[in-house]
Amino acid sequence: MVMALVLPCVPAEARAQSWVTDAQLSVATGLEGASGGGGVGWQRARTRLIFGLDLGNDEHGLDAYGVRTFVELERSLSLGVEVGYLRWVLPELSLFFGGVGVLAPSTLFGVTAGANYTFPLGERLGLSVLGSFSALPLGSDRPDDGVVVWALLGLGIRGRL
């Protein structure tokens, strides 16, 4: 009886929070449009290679922050980055909201929102399907000073480091 009263008072081993890091390598393409004088003109978006890194902690497991760098491979090479907030809706599904910018050779800046669903291929690795929508109203690479819009779909490999 004394043990039943004392046992709940014994302190448990304290565990510090730890960082959770996910990395993803993807390829994506889709539609690109630009609003100009005659409405929105659509074309196939340039294929891009995307490397993403998400950082959160196990204490707030649903929230993380992410950085994505991308290289557009067709016509001419361009380099860009996305930075934002990531929310895990399900263990397999995350939503991303943030800013996006093409940095070279010309500039574009705007906002992006995306979803990423990962099909597990083991405990720490998965096949990811991603989609995103971006609107870029700022920068030097806007036709007729309009808004550039991207609607992208991609496929990649995601892993927990």
Order of alpha helices (4+ residues) and beta strands (2+ residues): alpha-beta-beta-beta-beta-beta-beta-beta-beta-beta
